[in-house]
Amino acid sequence: MEMFITLIIGLCAGLHTSTWGMYKDAPHEGFTWPKYFRSTIIAVLGAFGIVYVAELDVTQAPNMVVLFAVTYVLERALVEYWKTFLREQDQSKYFIPMQFSIGGKVVKSRAARLSAGAAYLAGEILAVYAIYSLQKSGFHPSGWVVVLTVGSIGGWISAFGGAWKDAPKEGFETLKFFRSPVMALSYAFILASFTTSYVFVAFGALGFTIATIETYKTFFFPSKPRGKFAGMPINFPEMLEKRKYFVPMYVAIWVALIVTTVVAFLSPHAGLV
């Protein structure tokens, strides 16, 4: 049963991100099933890895919510890292480069990109280790203090990363910059009701933040090209209609997540707050 539930949560997290990504990109890049299922496969593998390492009891609704959030952010981190530092791809089709860039200009040297990627990865690992070490140090302030301290960390990482990539092309927007940290802090309070893990609160909140922001940008403004394709031609106009067939499944995942969260609050649960 636990393996089945883990599989379902991994599929839901992966199909969620696969769908909004396809919905925005397919009119410009076309659609292929392998590319669509890429995030889904990574999310499923990530979900099993998280359950194994953290020994989560996913038969409990609170842990289902936590697993979805952490799986989501893990998948996003892995895919975006690959796109930014490892993948070799012609960037001329993008308005905003997807590979590592400085001031909106792609760093051509692969060695330089790999070096930057190694430094970024080291920073991410250090951030996770620091949060984990804080919890294991024996210093245990109140749950509310912990949430206020670590709750928006993932959001700040997203904000600075987004500004680094987008601002040289789109300009800096103060509200956009603070959007992720504020939203992540809000989700951190929810997750802190279900888990005592500082790491899960900090980065799971970012997972929910990404899911919410991308849903808003994708489906509330479907006719507005995403930033990386701003001003670029629509090469596959048939996808403007075909992509709509995926929307019911996307909505169903949101409904299932919301219902599970409500059940989690109504069920016995314990967390930092």
Contacts in CASP RR format, 6 or more apart in sequence:
PFRMAT RR
TARGET T0000
AUTHOR 0000-0000-0000
METHOD contacts of the structure
MODEL  1
MEMFITLIIGLCAGLHTSTWGMYKDAPHEGFTWPKYFRSTIIAVLGAFGI
VYVAELDVTQAPNMVVLFAVTYVLERALVEYWKTFLREQDQSKYFIPMQF
SIGGKVVKSRAARLSAGAAYLAGEILAVYAIYSLQKSGFHPSGWVVVLTV
GSIGGWISAFGGAWKDAPKEGFETLKFFRSPVMALSYAFILASFTTSYVF
VAFGALGFTIATIETYKTFFFPSKPRGKFAGMPINFPEMLEKRKYFVPMY
VAIWVALIVTTVVAFLSPHAGLV
1 59 0 8 1.000
2 51 0 8 1.000
2 57 0 8 1.000
2 58 0 8 1.000
2 59 0 8 1.000
3 48 0 8 1.000
5 58 0 8 1.000
5 59 0 8 1.000
5 64 0 8 1.000
6 47 0 8 1.000
6 48 0 8 1.000
6 51 0 8 1.000
6 58 0 8 1.000
6 67 0 8 1.000
7 44 0 8 1.000
7 47 0 8 1.000
7 48 0 8 1.000
9 47 0 8 1.000
9 58 0 8 1.000
9 64 0 8 1.000
9 67 0 8 1.000
9 68 0 8 1.000
9 71 0 8 1.000
10 40 0 8 1.000
10 43 0 8 1.000
10 44 0 8 1.000
10 46 0 8 1.000
10 47 0 8 1.000
10 67 0 8 1.000
10 68 0 8 1.000
10 71 0 8 1.000
11 40 0 8 1.000
11 43 0 8 1.000
11 44 0 8 1.000
12 68 0 8 1.000
12 253 0 8 1.000
12 256 0 8 1.000
12 257 0 8 1.000
13 43 0 8 1.000
13 47 0 8 1.000
13 68 0 8 1.000
13 71 0 8 1.000
13 72 0 8 1.000
13 75 0 8 1.000
14 39 0 8 1.000
14 40 0 8 1.000
14 42 0 8 1.000
14 43 0 8 1.000
14 44 0 8 1.000
14 71 0 8 1.000
14 72 0 8 1.000
14 75 0 8 1.000
15 40 0 8 1.000
15 249 0 8 1.000
15 250 0 8 1.000
15 253 0 8 1.000
16 72 0 8 1.000
16 211 0 8 1.000
16 250 0 8 1.000
16 253 0 8 1.000
16 254 0 8 1.000
17 39 0 8 1.000
17 43 0 8 1.000
17 72 0 8 1.000
17 75 0 8 1.000
17 76 0 8 1.000
17 210 0 8 1.000
17 211 0 8 1.000
17 214 0 8 1.000
18 36 0 8 1.000
18 37 0 8 1.000
18 38 0 8 1.000
18 39 0 8 1.000
18 40 0 8 1.000
19 246 0 8 1.000
19 247 0 8 1.000
19 249 0 8 1.000
19 250 0 8 1.000
20 214 0 8 1.000
20 215 0 8 1.000
20 218 0 8 1.000
20 219 0 8 1.000
20 250 0 8 1.000
21 39 0 8 1.000
21 214 0 8 1.000
21 218 0 8 1.000
22 31 0 8 1.000
22 35 0 8 1.000
22 36 0 8 1.000
22 243 0 8 1.000
22 246 0 8 1.000
23 218 0 8 1.000
23 219 0 8 1.000
23 222 0 8 1.000
23 243 0 8 1.000
23 246 0 8 1.000
23 247 0 8 1.000
24 217 0 8 1.000
24 218 0 8 1.000
24 225 0 8 1.000
24 226 0 8 1.000
24 229 0 8 1.000
25 226 0 8 1.000
25 229 0 8 1.000
26 236 0 8 1.000
26 239 0 8 1.000
26 242 0 8 1.000
26 243 0 8 1.000
27 234 0 8 1.000
27 235 0 8 1.000
27 236 0 8 1.000
27 237 0 8 1.000
27 239 0 8 1.000
27 240 0 8 1.000
27 243 0 8 1.000
28 93 0 8 1.000
28 225 0 8 1.000
28 229 0 8 1.000
28 232 0 8 1.000
28 233 0 8 1.000
28 234 0 8 1.000
28 235 0 8 1.000
28 236 0 8 1.000
29 93 0 8 1.000
29 235 0 8 1.000
29 236 0 8 1.000
30 235 0 8 1.000
30 236 0 8 1.000
30 239 0 8 1.000
31 236 0 8 1.000
31 239 0 8 1.000
31 242 0 8 1.000
31 243 0 8 1.000
38 79 0 8 1.000
39 75 0 8 1.000
39 79 0 8 1.000
42 75 0 8 1.000
42 78 0 8 1.000
42 79 0 8 1.000
43 71 0 8 1.000
43 72 0 8 1.000
43 74 0 8 1.000
43 75 0 8 1.000
46 71 0 8 1.000
46 74 0 8 1.000
46 75 0 8 1.000
47 67 0 8 1.000
47 71 0 8 1.000
50 56 0 8 1.000
50 67 0 8 1.000
50 70 0 8 1.000
50 71 0 8 1.000
50 74 0 8 1.000
51 58 0 8 1.000
51 67 0 8 1.000
54 197 0 8 1.000
54 200 0 8 1.000
56 63 0 8 1.000
56 66 0 8 1.000
56 67 0 8 1.000
57 63 0 8 1.000
58 64 0 8 1.000
58 67 0 8 1.000
60 267 0 8 1.000
60 269 0 8 1.000
61 260 0 8 1.000
61 263 0 8 1.000
61 264 0 8 1.000
61 267 0 8 1.000
61 269 0 8 1.000
62 193 0 8 1.000
62 194 0 8 1.000
62 195 0 8 1.000
62 264 0 8 1.000
62 267 0 8 1.000
62 269 0 8 1.000
63 194 0 8 1.000
63 195 0 8 1.000
64 260 0 8 1.000
64 264 0 8 1.000
65 190 0 8 1.000
65 191 0 8 1.000
65 194 0 8 1.000
65 257 0 8 1.000
65 260 0 8 1.000
65 261 0 8 1.000
65 264 0 8 1.000
66 191 0 8 1.000
66 194 0 8 1.000
66 195 0 8 1.000
66 197 0 8 1.000
66 200 0 8 1.000
66 204 0 8 1.000
68 257 0 8 1.000
68 260 0 8 1.000
69 187 0 8 1.000
69 191 0 8 1.000
69 200 0 8 1.000
69 204 0 8 1.000
69 205 0 8 1.000
69 207 0 8 1.000
69 208 0 8 1.000
70 200 0 8 1.000
70 203 0 8 1.000
70 204 0 8 1.000
70 207 0 8 1.000
72 204 0 8 1.000
72 207 0 8 1.000
72 208 0 8 1.000
72 210 0 8 1.000
72 211 0 8 1.000
73 203 0 8 1.000
73 204 0 8 1.000
73 206 0 8 1.000
73 207 0 8 1.000
73 210 0 8 1.000
74 203 0 8 1.000
76 207 0 8 1.000
76 210 0 8 1.000
77 124 0 8 1.000
81 117 0 8 1.000
81 120 0 8 1.000
81 121 0 8 1.000
83 98 0 8 1.000
83 99 0 8 1.000
84 98 0 8 1.000
84 99 0 8 1.000
84 100 0 8 1.000
84 117 0 8 1.000
85 99 0 8 1.000
85 100 0 8 1.000
85 113 0 8 1.000
85 114 0 8 1.000
85 116 0 8 1.000
85 117 0 8 1.000
85 120 0 8 1.000
86 114 0 8 1.000
87 98 0 8 1.000
87 99 0 8 1.000
88 110 0 8 1.000
89 98 0 8 1.000
89 99 0 8 1.000
91 97 0 8 1.000
91 98 0 8 1.000
91 99 0 8 1.000
91 106 0 8 1.000
93 232 0 8 1.000
94 228 0 8 1.000
94 229 0 8 1.000
94 232 0 8 1.000
95 169 0 8 1.000
95 227 0 8 1.000
95 228 0 8 1.000
95 229 0 8 1.000
95 230 0 8 1.000
95 231 0 8 1.000
95 232 0 8 1.000
96 104 0 8 1.000
96 165 0 8 1.000
96 166 0 8 1.000
96 169 0 8 1.000
96 170 0 8 1.000
96 227 0 8 1.000
96 228 0 8 1.000
96 230 0 8 1.000
97 104 0 8 1.000
97 105 0 8 1.000
97 106 0 8 1.000
97 165 0 8 1.000
97 228 0 8 1.000
98 228 0 8 1.000
99 106 0 8 1.000
99 107 0 8 1.000
99 113 0 8 1.000
100 106 0 8 1.000
100 107 0 8 1.000
100 113 0 8 1.000
100 116 0 8 1.000
100 117 0 8 1.000
101 107 0 8 1.000
101 165 0 8 1.000
101 168 0 8 1.000
103 168 0 8 1.000
104 165 0 8 1.000
104 168 0 8 1.000
104 169 0 8 1.000
105 168 0 8 1.000
107 113 0 8 1.000
107 116 0 8 1.000
124 157 0 8 1.000
127 153 0 8 1.000
127 157 0 8 1.000
128 199 0 8 1.000
128 203 0 8 1.000
131 150 0 8 1.000
131 153 0 8 1.000
131 198 0 8 1.000
131 199 0 8 1.000
131 202 0 8 1.000
132 198 0 8 1.000
132 199 0 8 1.000
134 150 0 8 1.000
134 198 0 8 1.000
135 197 0 8 1.000
135 198 0 8 1.000
135 199 0 8 1.000
141 149 0 8 1.000
143 192 0 8 1.000
143 272 0 8 1.000
143 273 0 8 1.000
144 272 0 8 1.000
144 273 0 8 1.000
146 192 0 8 1.000
146 198 0 8 1.000
146 201 0 8 1.000
146 272 0 8 1.000
147 185 0 8 1.000
147 188 0 8 1.000
147 189 0 8 1.000
147 192 0 8 1.000
147 201 0 8 1.000
147 272 0 8 1.000
147 273 0 8 1.000
148 185 0 8 1.000
150 188 0 8 1.000
150 198 0 8 1.000
150 201 0 8 1.000
150 202 0 8 1.000
151 184 0 8 1.000
151 185 0 8 1.000
151 188 0 8 1.000
151 201 0 8 1.000
151 202 0 8 1.000
151 205 0 8 1.000
152 181 0 8 1.000
152 182 0 8 1.000
152 184 0 8 1.000
152 185 0 8 1.000
152 188 0 8 1.000
152 205 0 8 1.000
153 184 0 8 1.000
153 202 0 8 1.000
153 203 0 8 1.000
154 180 0 8 1.000
154 181 0 8 1.000
154 184 0 8 1.000
154 202 0 8 1.000
154 203 0 8 1.000
154 205 0 8 1.000
154 206 0 8 1.000
154 209 0 8 1.000
155 180 0 8 1.000
155 181 0 8 1.000
155 183 0 8 1.000
155 184 0 8 1.000
155 205 0 8 1.000
155 206 0 8 1.000
155 209 0 8 1.000
156 180 0 8 1.000
156 181 0 8 1.000
156 184 0 8 1.000
157 206 0 8 1.000
158 180 0 8 1.000
158 181 0 8 1.000
158 184 0 8 1.000
158 206 0 8 1.000
158 209 0 8 1.000
158 210 0 8 1.000
159 177 0 8 1.000
159 178 0 8 1.000
159 179 0 8 1.000
159 180 0 8 1.000
159 181 0 8 1.000
163 172 0 8 1.000
163 177 0 8 1.000
166 227 0 8 1.000
169 227 0 8 1.000
169 230 0 8 1.000
170 227 0 8 1.000
170 230 0 8 1.000
179 213 0 8 1.000
180 206 0 8 1.000
180 209 0 8 1.000
180 213 0 8 1.000
183 209 0 8 1.000
183 212 0 8 1.000
183 213 0 8 1.000
184 205 0 8 1.000
184 206 0 8 1.000
184 208 0 8 1.000
184 209 0 8 1.000
185 205 0 8 1.000
186 205 0 8 1.000
187 204 0 8 1.000
187 205 0 8 1.000
187 207 0 8 1.000
187 208 0 8 1.000
187 209 0 8 1.000
188 201 0 8 1.000
188 202 0 8 1.000
188 204 0 8 1.000
188 205 0 8 1.000
189 273 0 8 1.000
190 205 0 8 1.000
190 208 0 8 1.000
190 261 0 8 1.000
191 200 0 8 1.000
191 201 0 8 1.000
191 204 0 8 1.000
191 205 0 8 1.000
191 208 0 8 1.000
192 201 0 8 1.000
192 271 0 8 1.000
192 272 0 8 1.000
192 273 0 8 1.000
193 264 0 8 1.000
193 265 0 8 1.000
193 269 0 8 1.000
193 271 0 8 1.000
193 272 0 8 1.000
193 273 0 8 1.000
194 264 0 8 1.000
194 269 0 8 1.000
194 271 0 8 1.000
195 201 0 8 1.000
195 271 0 8 1.000
195 272 0 8 1.000
196 270 0 8 1.000
196 271 0 8 1.000
196 272 0 8 1.000
198 272 0 8 1.000
201 272 0 8 1.000
215 254 0 8 1.000
217 226 0 8 1.000
218 226 0 8 1.000
219 247 0 8 1.000
219 250 0 8 1.000
225 231 0 8 1.000
225 232 0 8 1.000
234 240 0 8 1.000
END
